[in-house]
Amino acid sequence: MITTQLTIPTWLDLLAVTANALFGALIGVRAKFDAAGILALGILTGVGGGILRDILLNQVPTSISNPWFIVAALISAILVALLARRLSRLAVMLLICDAAALSLFGVTGAKKALAFGVSPVPAVFIGLIAGLGGGIICDMMTTKPPKIFKPGHLKVRAAFIGLVLYVLALHFGAPANLTGGIAIVFIFVLRVVNRDNDWTDSAGPPAAQPAGVPSGAATEHGPD
């Protein structure tokens, strides 16, 4: 049974929003959106996971009750939009922001669920939805199938393992703040170490041409 008093500092929630907003805005840069598109994607991605979490907990979303959350997302997106032409190593920045948002929103989501009396198993899934929600919204806004549904994707696995261990540790009486910090670092590192090719632009090696068929002929339709 979890008897520890569970509270979420506002600054930690703001940090989660900032990380997700940076991620969304960077996706907008990679998709070659204009400044307005980058800002919109950054804000929606930044607050999306928290809104889904709070709706599931039947609470007014913190991004509505506290204007600083939208301000944090807006400032993050503006920063990316202003520096869009100077950004390099985009894949590395995307991975770091993605891992930070996943770990921060995942742990705070599970912790908030437990604080509102949700049992451990649903709390893990609320944490998953909070951690993954912003990325799913971002994929949908860029008209792409959510990457977490593709075979071999490691993002869900990293969050699930970390959140299960986090909730179990709290269940057995571990100190909440220390356990939360360790869980955030654990999920972040697990996501970065188990990175895949999510943020590369490579489409993979070209398909082999059948023997004796000229280049380009293999894609042509046969006779009607």
URVENLIN-V362741 format. One record per residue. N is the residue number from 0. RES is the residue in three letters. PSI is psi in whole degrees, -180 to 180 (none if undefined). OMEGA is omega as a letter, one per 30 degrees, with the letter a starting at -180 (NA if undefined). Layout:
n:N res:RES psi:PSI omega:OMEGA
n:N res:RES psi:PSI omega:OMEGA
This chain:
n:0 res:MET psi:140 omega:a
n:1 res:ILE psi:111 omega:a
n:2 res:THR psi:-7 omega:a
n:3 res:THR psi:140 omega:l
n:4 res:GLN psi:124 omega:a
n:5 res:LEU psi:119 omega:l
n:6 res:THR psi:150 omega:l
n:7 res:ILE psi:115 omega:l
n:8 res:PRO psi:141 omega:a
n:9 res:THR psi:-36 omega:a
n:10 res:TRP psi:-31 omega:a
n:11 res:LEU psi:-41 omega:l
n:12 res:ASP psi:-40 omega:l
n:13 res:LEU psi:-38 omega:l
n:14 res:LEU psi:-39 omega:l
n:15 res:ALA psi:-44 omega:l
n:16 res:VAL psi:-43 omega:a
n:17 res:THR psi:-46 omega:a
n:18 res:ALA psi:-44 omega:a
n:19 res:ASN psi:-36 omega:l
n:20 res:ALA psi:-41 omega:l
n:21 res:LEU psi:-43 omega:l
n:22 res:PHE psi:-49 omega:a
n:23 res:GLY psi:-42 omega:l
n:24 res:ALA psi:-38 omega:l
n:25 res:LEU psi:-37 omega:l
n:26 res:ILE psi:-38 omega:l
n:27 res:GLY psi:-40 omega:l
n:28 res:VAL psi:-45 omega:a
n:29 res:ARG psi:-32 omega:l
n:30 res:ALA psi:2 omega:l
n:31 res:LYS psi:38 omega:l
n:32 res:PHE psi:158 omega:l
n:33 res:ASP psi:-179 omega:a
n:34 res:ALA psi:-41 omega:a
n:35 res:ALA psi:-40 omega:l
n:36 res:GLY psi:-40 omega:l
n:37 res:ILE psi:-44 omega:l
n:38 res:LEU psi:-46 omega:a
n:39 res:ALA psi:-45 omega:a
n:40 res:LEU psi:-39 omega:l
n:41 res:GLY psi:-45 omega:a
n:42 res:ILE psi:-47 omega:a
n:43 res:LEU psi:-41 omega:l
n:44 res:THR psi:-38 omega:a
n:45 res:GLY psi:-44 omega:a
n:46 res:VAL psi:-7 omega:a
n:47 res:GLY psi:-47 omega:a
n:48 res:GLY psi:-41 omega:l
n:49 res:GLY psi:-38 omega:l
n:50 res:ILE psi:-45 omega:l
n:51 res:LEU psi:-44 omega:l
n:52 res:ARG psi:-49 omega:a
n:53 res:ASP psi:-34 omega:l
n:54 res:ILE psi:-42 omega:l
n:55 res:LEU psi:-29 omega:l
n:56 res:LEU psi:6 omega:l
n:57 res:ASN psi:43 omega:l
n:58 res:GLN psi:154 omega:l
n:59 res:VAL psi:125 omega:a
n:60 res:PRO psi:137 omega:a
n:61 res:THR psi:-28 omega:l
n:62 res:SER psi:-14 omega:l
n:63 res:ILE psi:-42 omega:a
n:64 res:SER psi:-24 omega:a
n:65 res:ASN psi:107 omega:a
n:66 res:PRO psi:-17 omega:a
n:67 res:TRP psi:-22 omega:l
n:68 res:PHE psi:-45 omega:l
n:69 res:ILE psi:-35 omega:l
n:70 res:VAL psi:-44 omega:l
n:71 res:ALA psi:-43 omega:l
n:72 res:ALA psi:-40 omega:a
n:73 res:LEU psi:-46 omega:l
n:74 res:ILE psi:-42 omega:l
n:75 res:SER psi:-45 omega:a
n:76 res:ALA psi:-39 omega:l
n:77 res:ILE psi:-42 omega:l
n:78 res:LEU psi:-45 omega:l
n:79 res:VAL psi:-43 omega:a
n:80 res:ALA psi:-39 omega:a
n:81 res:LEU psi:-32 omega:a
n:82 res:LEU psi:10 omega:a
n:83 res:ALA psi:-42 omega:a
n:84 res:ARG psi:-17 omega:a
n:85 res:ARG psi:-3 omega:a
n:86 res:LEU psi:134 omega:l
n:87 res:SER psi:170 omega:a
n:88 res:ARG psi:51 omega:a
n:89 res:LEU psi:-38 omega:a
n:90 res:ALA psi:-40 omega:l
n:91 res:VAL psi:-45 omega:a
n:92 res:MET psi:-39 omega:l
n:93 res:LEU psi:-44 omega:a
n:94 res:LEU psi:-45 omega:a
n:95 res:ILE psi:-46 omega:l
n:96 res:CYS psi:-40 omega:l
n:97 res:ASP psi:-46 omega:a
n:98 res:ALA psi:-39 omega:l
n:99 res:ALA psi:-46 omega:l
n:100 res:ALA psi:-42 omega:l
n:101 res:LEU psi:-48 omega:a
n:102 res:SER psi:-44 omega:a
n:103 res:LEU psi:-50 omega:a
n:104 res:PHE psi:-35 omega:l
n:105 res:GLY psi:-49 omega:a
n:106 res:VAL psi:-45 omega:l
n:107 res:THR psi:-33 omega:l
n:108 res:GLY psi:-47 omega:l
n:109 res:ALA psi:-40 omega:a
n:110 res:LYS psi:-42 omega:l
n:111 res:LYS psi:-38 omega:l
n:112 res:ALA psi:-45 omega:l
n:113 res:LEU psi:-39 omega:l
n:114 res:ALA psi:-28 omega:l
n:115 res:PHE psi:13 omega:l
n:116 res:GLY psi:10 omega:l
n:117 res:VAL psi:140 omega:a
n:118 res:SER psi:161 omega:a
n:119 res:PRO psi:-44 omega:a
n:120 res:VAL psi:-51 omega:l
n:121 res:PRO psi:-31 omega:l
n:122 res:ALA psi:-38 omega:l
n:123 res:VAL psi:-43 omega:a
n:124 res:PHE psi:-33 omega:l
n:125 res:ILE psi:-39 omega:l
n:126 res:GLY psi:-41 omega:l
n:127 res:LEU psi:-45 omega:a
n:128 res:ILE psi:-41 omega:l
n:129 res:ALA psi:-43 omega:a
n:130 res:GLY psi:-33 omega:a
n:131 res:LEU psi:-17 omega:a
n:132 res:GLY psi:-44 omega:a
n:133 res:GLY psi:-42 omega:l
n:134 res:GLY psi:-37 omega:l
n:135 res:ILE psi:-44 omega:l
n:136 res:ILE psi:-41 omega:l
n:137 res:CYS psi:-45 omega:l
n:138 res:ASP psi:-42 omega:a
n:139 res:MET psi:-37 omega:l
n:140 res:MET psi:-23 omega:l
n:141 res:THR psi:18 omega:l
n:142 res:THR psi:41 omega:l
n:143 res:LYS psi:146 omega:l
n:144 res:PRO psi:139 omega:l
n:145 res:PRO psi:130 omega:a
n:146 res:LYS psi:-26 omega:a
n:147 res:ILE psi:-15 omega:l
n:148 res:PHE psi:-2 omega:a
n:149 res:LYS psi:147 omega:a
n:150 res:PRO psi:141 omega:l
n:151 res:GLY psi:5 omega:a
n:152 res:HIS psi:134 omega:a
n:153 res:LEU psi:-5 omega:a
n:154 res:LYS psi:-46 omega:a
n:155 res:VAL psi:-41 omega:a
n:156 res:ARG psi:-44 omega:a
n:157 res:ALA psi:-46 omega:a
n:158 res:ALA psi:-42 omega:a
n:159 res:PHE psi:-47 omega:l
n:160 res:ILE psi:-48 omega:a
n:161 res:GLY psi:-41 omega:a
n:162 res:LEU psi:-37 omega:l
n:163 res:VAL psi:-46 omega:l
n:164 res:LEU psi:-38 omega:l
n:165 res:TYR psi:-49 omega:a
n:166 res:VAL psi:-39 omega:l
n:167 res:LEU psi:-42 omega:l
n:168 res:ALA psi:-43 omega:l
n:169 res:LEU psi:-37 omega:a
n:170 res:HIS psi:-34 omega:a
n:171 res:PHE psi:16 omega:l
n:172 res:GLY psi:15 omega:l
n:173 res:ALA psi:148 omega:l
n:174 res:PRO psi:134 omega:a
n:175 res:ALA psi:-48 omega:a
n:176 res:ASN psi:-46 omega:l
n:177 res:LEU psi:-44 omega:a
n:178 res:THR psi:-40 omega:l
n:179 res:GLY psi:-43 omega:l
n:180 res:GLY psi:-44 omega:l
n:181 res:ILE psi:-41 omega:a
n:182 res:ALA psi:-40 omega:l
n:183 res:ILE psi:-47 omega:l
n:184 res:VAL psi:-41 omega:a
n:185 res:PHE psi:-49 omega:a
n:186 res:ILE psi:-41 omega:l
n:187 res:PHE psi:-51 omega:a
n:188 res:VAL psi:-42 omega:a
n:189 res:LEU psi:-39 omega:l
n:190 res:ARG psi:-42 omega:a
n:191 res:VAL psi:-44 omega:a
n:192 res:VAL psi:-39 omega:a
n:193 res:ASN psi:36 omega:l
n:194 res:ARG psi:152 omega:l
n:195 res:ASP psi:-156 omega:a
n:196 res:ASN psi:30 omega:a
n:197 res:ASP psi:-44 omega:a
n:198 res:TRP psi:14 omega:l
n:199 res:THR psi:153 omega:a
n:200 res:ASP psi:-2 omega:a
n:201 res:SER psi:137 omega:l
n:202 res:ALA psi:7 omega:a
n:203 res:GLY psi:173 omega:a
n:204 res:PRO psi:146 omega:l
n:205 res:PRO psi:152 omega:l
n:206 res:ALA psi:145 omega:a
n:207 res:ALA psi:141 omega:l
n:208 res:GLN psi:139 omega:l
n:209 res:PRO psi:147 omega:a
n:210 res:ALA psi:135 omega:l
n:211 res:GLY psi:3 omega:a
n:212 res:VAL psi:126 omega:l
n:213 res:PRO psi:153 omega:l
n:214 res:SER psi:130 omega:l
n:215 res:GLY psi:-22 omega:a
n:216 res:ALA psi:-26 omega:a
n:217 res:ALA psi:-20 omega:a
n:218 res:THR psi:-7 omega:a
n:219 res:GLU psi:147 omega:l
n:220 res:HIS psi:154 omega:l
n:221 res:GLY psi:-177 omega:a
n:222 res:PRO psi:147 omega:l
n:223 res:ASP psi:none omega:NA
